[in-house]
Amino acid sequence: MAIAIFATIQPHPEHREATEQALRLMVEHTRAEPGNLRYDLFIREGQVLAFDLFELYVDEAAVEAHRSSAHYQAYRASTAEWLAAPTQVQLARPLDIAPFN
């Protein structure tokens, strides 16, 4: 069964560019993972600087493979000091999603 992840990343303003570059690299690598169905990056408009990720995987094993990947581990290590708050992560099970093209 598919599993979705909604993640919010809040960098310190002085690390905005570096965080965005790291996230764009994550997008590139994660979309190539065999169990990944979607990996979309957003930036919030408004008062709080935040990036949002919408991730969709075929199953929990694909999520675990992603979290164990070298690119995910490198991202976590390189951005740890750049964040203004812990990354917020919410997992969800899709009930009604559009078909993939």
CNS distance restraints for C-alpha pairs under 8 A (distance, minus, plus):
assign (resid   1 and name CA) (resid  58 and name CA) 6.34 0.50 0.50
assign (resid   1 and name CA) (resid  59 and name CA) 5.33 0.50 0.50
assign (resid   1 and name CA) (resid  93 and name CA) 7.92 0.50 0.50
assign (resid   2 and name CA) (resid  56 and name CA) 6.96 0.50 0.50
assign (resid   2 and name CA) (resid  57 and name CA) 5.63 0.50 0.50
assign (resid   2 and name CA) (resid  58 and name CA) 4.41 0.50 0.50
assign (resid   2 and name CA) (resid  59 and name CA) 4.82 0.50 0.50
assign (resid   2 and name CA) (resid  60 and name CA) 7.69 0.50 0.50
assign (resid   2 and name CA) (resid  93 and name CA) 6.59 0.50 0.50
assign (resid   2 and name CA) (resid  94 and name CA) 6.76 0.50 0.50
assign (resid   3 and name CA) (resid  56 and name CA) 5.83 0.50 0.50
assign (resid   3 and name CA) (resid  57 and name CA) 5.41 0.50 0.50
assign (resid   3 and name CA) (resid  58 and name CA) 6.47 0.50 0.50
assign (resid   3 and name CA) (resid  59 and name CA) 5.70 0.50 0.50
assign (resid   3 and name CA) (resid  60 and name CA) 6.70 0.50 0.50
assign (resid   3 and name CA) (resid  91 and name CA) 7.05 0.50 0.50
assign (resid   3 and name CA) (resid  92 and name CA) 6.03 0.50 0.50
assign (resid   3 and name CA) (resid  93 and name CA) 5.06 0.50 0.50
assign (resid   3 and name CA) (resid  94 and name CA) 6.67 0.50 0.50
assign (resid   4 and name CA) (resid  54 and name CA) 7.27 0.50 0.50
assign (resid   4 and name CA) (resid  55 and name CA) 5.54 0.50 0.50
assign (resid   4 and name CA) (resid  56 and name CA) 4.43 0.50 0.50
assign (resid   4 and name CA) (resid  57 and name CA) 6.39 0.50 0.50
assign (resid   4 and name CA) (resid  91 and name CA) 5.69 0.50 0.50
assign (resid   4 and name CA) (resid  92 and name CA) 5.06 0.50 0.50
assign (resid   4 and name CA) (resid  93 and name CA) 6.02 0.50 0.50
assign (resid   4 and name CA) (resid  94 and name CA) 6.82 0.50 0.50
assign (resid   5 and name CA) (resid  53 and name CA) 7.73 0.50 0.50
assign (resid   5 and name CA) (resid  54 and name CA) 5.94 0.50 0.50
assign (resid   5 and name CA) (resid  55 and name CA) 4.95 0.50 0.50
assign (resid   5 and name CA) (resid  56 and name CA) 6.37 0.50 0.50
assign (resid   5 and name CA) (resid  89 and name CA) 6.77 0.50 0.50
assign (resid   5 and name CA) (resid  90 and name CA) 5.65 0.50 0.50
assign (resid   5 and name CA) (resid  91 and name CA) 4.59 0.50 0.50
assign (resid   5 and name CA) (resid  92 and name CA) 6.27 0.50 0.50
assign (resid   6 and name CA) (resid  52 and name CA) 7.15 0.50 0.50
assign (resid   6 and name CA) (resid  53 and name CA) 5.75 0.50 0.50
assign (resid   6 and name CA) (resid  54 and name CA) 4.95 0.50 0.50
assign (resid   6 and name CA) (resid  55 and name CA) 6.44 0.50 0.50
assign (resid   6 and name CA) (resid  89 and name CA) 5.76 0.50 0.50
assign (resid   6 and name CA) (resid  90 and name CA) 5.14 0.50 0.50
assign (resid   6 and name CA) (resid  91 and name CA) 6.47 0.50 0.50
assign (resid   7 and name CA) (resid  52 and name CA) 5.60 0.50 0.50
assign (resid   7 and name CA) (resid  53 and name CA) 5.07 0.50 0.50
assign (resid   7 and name CA) (resid  54 and name CA) 6.73 0.50 0.50
assign (resid   7 and name CA) (resid  87 and name CA) 6.74 0.50 0.50
assign (resid   7 and name CA) (resid  88 and name CA) 5.46 0.50 0.50
assign (resid   7 and name CA) (resid  89 and name CA) 4.45 0.50 0.50
assign (resid   7 and name CA) (resid  90 and name CA) 6.41 0.50 0.50
assign (resid   8 and name CA) (resid  50 and name CA) 6.56 0.50 0.50
assign (resid   8 and name CA) (resid  51 and name CA) 5.74 0.50 0.50
assign (resid   8 and name CA) (resid  52 and name CA) 4.53 0.50 0.50
assign (resid   8 and name CA) (resid  53 and name CA) 6.48 0.50 0.50
assign (resid   8 and name CA) (resid  87 and name CA) 5.68 0.50 0.50
assign (resid   8 and name CA) (resid  88 and name CA) 5.10 0.50 0.50
assign (resid   8 and name CA) (resid  89 and name CA) 6.67 0.50 0.50
assign (resid   9 and name CA) (resid  50 and name CA) 5.52 0.50 0.50
assign (resid   9 and name CA) (resid  51 and name CA) 5.10 0.50 0.50
assign (resid   9 and name CA) (resid  52 and name CA) 6.28 0.50 0.50
assign (resid   9 and name CA) (resid  83 and name CA) 7.30 0.50 0.50
assign (resid   9 and name CA) (resid  85 and name CA) 7.66 0.50 0.50
assign (resid   9 and name CA) (resid  86 and name CA) 7.50 0.50 0.50
assign (resid   9 and name CA) (resid  87 and name CA) 5.02 0.50 0.50
assign (resid   9 and name CA) (resid  88 and name CA) 6.86 0.50 0.50
assign (resid  10 and name CA) (resid  48 and name CA) 7.93 0.50 0.50
assign (resid  10 and name CA) (resid  49 and name CA) 6.04 0.50 0.50
assign (resid  10 and name CA) (resid  50 and name CA) 4.47 0.50 0.50
assign (resid  10 and name CA) (resid  51 and name CA) 6.45 0.50 0.50
assign (resid  10 and name CA) (resid  83 and name CA) 5.69 0.50 0.50
assign (resid  10 and name CA) (resid  84 and name CA) 5.64 0.50 0.50
assign (resid  10 and name CA) (resid  85 and name CA) 5.92 0.50 0.50
assign (resid  10 and name CA) (resid  86 and name CA) 7.68 0.50 0.50
assign (resid  10 and name CA) (resid  87 and name CA) 7.02 0.50 0.50
assign (resid  11 and name CA) (resid  15 and name CA) 5.99 0.50 0.50
assign (resid  11 and name CA) (resid  16 and name CA) 5.95 0.50 0.50
assign (resid  11 and name CA) (resid  19 and name CA) 6.79 0.50 0.50
assign (resid  11 and name CA) (resid  49 and name CA) 6.95 0.50 0.50
assign (resid  11 and name CA) (resid  50 and name CA) 6.78 0.50 0.50
assign (resid  11 and name CA) (resid  82 and name CA) 5.56 0.50 0.50
assign (resid  11 and name CA) (resid  83 and name CA) 4.04 0.50 0.50
assign (resid  11 and name CA) (resid  84 and name CA) 5.09 0.50 0.50
assign (resid  11 and name CA) (resid  85 and name CA) 7.36 0.50 0.50
assign (resid  12 and name CA) (resid  16 and name CA) 6.57 0.50 0.50
assign (resid  12 and name CA) (resid  49 and name CA) 7.94 0.50 0.50
assign (resid  12 and name CA) (resid  82 and name CA) 5.92 0.50 0.50
assign (resid  12 and name CA) (resid  83 and name CA) 5.54 0.50 0.50
assign (resid  12 and name CA) (resid  84 and name CA) 4.97 0.50 0.50
assign (resid  13 and name CA) (resid  49 and name CA) 7.13 0.50 0.50
assign (resid  15 and name CA) (resid  19 and name CA) 5.92 0.50 0.50
assign (resid  15 and name CA) (resid  82 and name CA) 5.72 0.50 0.50
assign (resid  15 and name CA) (resid  83 and name CA) 7.89 0.50 0.50
assign (resid  16 and name CA) (resid  20 and name CA) 6.11 0.50 0.50
assign (resid  17 and name CA) (resid  21 and name CA) 6.19 0.50 0.50
assign (resid  18 and name CA) (resid  22 and name CA) 6.19 0.50 0.50
assign (resid  19 and name CA) (resid  23 and name CA) 6.09 0.50 0.50
assign (resid  19 and name CA) (resid  79 and name CA) 6.76 0.50 0.50
assign (resid  19 and name CA) (resid  82 and name CA) 7.32 0.50 0.50
assign (resid  20 and name CA) (resid  24 and name CA) 6.07 0.50 0.50
assign (resid  21 and name CA) (resid  25 and name CA) 6.29 0.50 0.50
assign (resid  22 and name CA) (resid  26 and name CA) 6.30 0.50 0.50
assign (resid  22 and name CA) (resid  75 and name CA) 6.49 0.50 0.50
assign (resid  22 and name CA) (resid  79 and name CA) 7.81 0.50 0.50
assign (resid  23 and name CA) (resid  27 and name CA) 6.20 0.50 0.50
assign (resid  23 and name CA) (resid  41 and name CA) 7.74 0.50 0.50
assign (resid  23 and name CA) (resid  75 and name CA) 7.79 0.50 0.50
assign (resid  24 and name CA) (resid  28 and name CA) 6.38 0.50 0.50
assign (resid  24 and name CA) (resid  41 and name CA) 7.76 0.50 0.50
assign (resid  25 and name CA) (resid  29 and name CA) 6.33 0.50 0.50
assign (resid  26 and name CA) (resid  30 and name CA) 5.74 0.50 0.50
assign (resid  26 and name CA) (resid  71 and name CA) 6.74 0.50 0.50
assign (resid  26 and name CA) (resid  72 and name CA) 7.00 0.50 0.50
assign (resid  26 and name CA) (resid  75 and name CA) 7.31 0.50 0.50
assign (resid  27 and name CA) (resid  31 and name CA) 5.95 0.50 0.50
assign (resid  27 and name CA) (resid  39 and name CA) 6.15 0.50 0.50
assign (resid  27 and name CA) (resid  40 and name CA) 7.14 0.50 0.50
assign (resid  27 and name CA) (resid  41 and name CA) 7.37 0.50 0.50
assign (resid  28 and name CA) (resid  32 and name CA) 6.83 0.50 0.50
assign (resid  29 and name CA) (resid  33 and name CA) 6.89 0.50 0.50
assign (resid  29 and name CA) (resid  71 and name CA) 6.99 0.50 0.50
assign (resid  30 and name CA) (resid  36 and name CA) 6.86 0.50 0.50
assign (resid  30 and name CA) (resid  39 and name CA) 6.91 0.50 0.50
assign (resid  30 and name CA) (resid  66 and name CA) 7.20 0.50 0.50
assign (resid  31 and name CA) (resid  36 and name CA) 6.03 0.50 0.50
assign (resid  31 and name CA) (resid  37 and name CA) 7.37 0.50 0.50
assign (resid  31 and name CA) (resid  38 and name CA) 6.71 0.50 0.50
assign (resid  31 and name CA) (resid  39 and name CA) 6.09 0.50 0.50
assign (resid  32 and name CA) (resid  36 and name CA) 7.33 0.50 0.50
assign (resid  33 and name CA) (resid  66 and name CA) 7.45 0.50 0.50
assign (resid  34 and name CA) (resid  62 and name CA) 7.80 0.50 0.50
assign (resid  35 and name CA) (resid  57 and name CA) 5.61 0.50 0.50
assign (resid  35 and name CA) (resid  58 and name CA) 5.42 0.50 0.50
assign (resid  35 and name CA) (resid  59 and name CA) 7.41 0.50 0.50
assign (resid  35 and name CA) (resid  62 and name CA) 4.83 0.50 0.50
assign (resid  35 and name CA) (resid  63 and name CA) 7.75 0.50 0.50
assign (resid  36 and name CA) (resid  55 and name CA) 7.77 0.50 0.50
assign (resid  36 and name CA) (resid  56 and name CA) 6.17 0.50 0.50
assign (resid  36 and name CA) (resid  57 and name CA) 4.54 0.50 0.50
assign (resid  36 and name CA) (resid  58 and name CA) 6.44 0.50 0.50
assign (resid  36 and name CA) (resid  62 and name CA) 6.87 0.50 0.50
assign (resid  37 and name CA) (resid  55 and name CA) 7.63 0.50 0.50
assign (resid  37 and name CA) (resid  56 and name CA) 5.24 0.50 0.50
assign (resid  37 and name CA) (resid  57 and name CA) 5.29 0.50 0.50
assign (resid  37 and name CA) (resid  58 and name CA) 6.66 0.50 0.50
assign (resid  38 and name CA) (resid  54 and name CA) 7.26 0.50 0.50
assign (resid  38 and name CA) (resid  55 and name CA) 5.34 0.50 0.50
assign (resid  38 and name CA) (resid  56 and name CA) 4.88 0.50 0.50
assign (resid  38 and name CA) (resid  57 and name CA) 7.06 0.50 0.50
assign (resid  39 and name CA) (resid  53 and name CA) 6.84 0.50 0.50
assign (resid  39 and name CA) (resid  54 and name CA) 5.74 0.50 0.50
assign (resid  39 and name CA) (resid  55 and name CA) 4.50 0.50 0.50
assign (resid  39 and name CA) (resid  56 and name CA) 6.55 0.50 0.50
assign (resid  40 and name CA) (resid  53 and name CA) 5.55 0.50 0.50
assign (resid  40 and name CA) (resid  54 and name CA) 5.15 0.50 0.50
assign (resid  40 and name CA) (resid  55 and name CA) 6.47 0.50 0.50
assign (resid  41 and name CA) (resid  51 and name CA) 7.01 0.50 0.50
assign (resid  41 and name CA) (resid  52 and name CA) 5.90 0.50 0.50
assign (resid  41 and name CA) (resid  53 and name CA) 4.75 0.50 0.50
assign (resid  41 and name CA) (resid  54 and name CA) 6.71 0.50 0.50
assign (resid  42 and name CA) (resid  51 and name CA) 5.55 0.50 0.50
assign (resid  42 and name CA) (resid  52 and name CA) 4.98 0.50 0.50
assign (resid  42 and name CA) (resid  53 and name CA) 6.26 0.50 0.50
assign (resid  43 and name CA) (resid  49 and name CA) 7.79 0.50 0.50
assign (resid  43 and name CA) (resid  50 and name CA) 6.00 0.50 0.50
assign (resid  43 and name CA) (resid  51 and name CA) 4.43 0.50 0.50
assign (resid  43 and name CA) (resid  52 and name CA) 6.13 0.50 0.50
assign (resid  44 and name CA) (resid  48 and name CA) 7.49 0.50 0.50
assign (resid  44 and name CA) (resid  49 and name CA) 6.56 0.50 0.50
assign (resid  44 and name CA) (resid  50 and name CA) 5.50 0.50 0.50
assign (resid  44 and name CA) (resid  51 and name CA) 6.08 0.50 0.50
assign (resid  44 and name CA) (resid  52 and name CA) 7.28 0.50 0.50
assign (resid  45 and name CA) (resid  49 and name CA) 7.56 0.50 0.50
assign (resid  57 and name CA) (resid  62 and name CA) 5.98 0.50 0.50
assign (resid  57 and name CA) (resid  63 and name CA) 6.31 0.50 0.50
assign (resid  58 and name CA) (resid  62 and name CA) 6.31 0.50 0.50
assign (resid  59 and name CA) (resid  63 and name CA) 6.71 0.50 0.50
assign (resid  60 and name CA) (resid  64 and name CA) 6.24 0.50 0.50
assign (resid  61 and name CA) (resid  65 and name CA) 6.11 0.50 0.50
assign (resid  62 and name CA) (resid  66 and name CA) 6.15 0.50 0.50
assign (resid  63 and name CA) (resid  67 and name CA) 6.26 0.50 0.50
assign (resid  64 and name CA) (resid  68 and name CA) 6.11 0.50 0.50
assign (resid  65 and name CA) (resid  69 and name CA) 6.08 0.50 0.50
assign (resid  66 and name CA) (resid  72 and name CA) 6.78 0.50 0.50
assign (resid  67 and name CA) (resid  72 and name CA) 5.93 0.50 0.50
assign (resid  67 and name CA) (resid  73 and name CA) 7.18 0.50 0.50
assign (resid  68 and name CA) (resid  72 and name CA) 6.93 0.50 0.50
assign (resid  68 and name CA) (resid  73 and name CA) 6.85 0.50 0.50
assign (resid  69 and name CA) (resid  73 and name CA) 6.33 0.50 0.50
assign (resid  70 and name CA) (resid  74 and name CA) 6.05 0.50 0.50
assign (resid  71 and name CA) (resid  75 and name CA) 6.09 0.50 0.50
assign (resid  72 and name CA) (resid  76 and name CA) 6.25 0.50 0.50
assign (resid  73 and name CA) (resid  77 and name CA) 6.24 0.50 0.50
assign (resid  74 and name CA) (resid  78 and name CA) 6.05 0.50 0.50
assign (resid  75 and name CA) (resid  79 and name CA) 6.04 0.50 0.50
assign (resid  76 and name CA) (resid  80 and name CA) 5.89 0.50 0.50
assign (resid  79 and name CA) (resid  83 and name CA) 6.77 0.50 0.50
assign (resid  83 and name CA) (resid  87 and name CA) 7.97 0.50 0.50
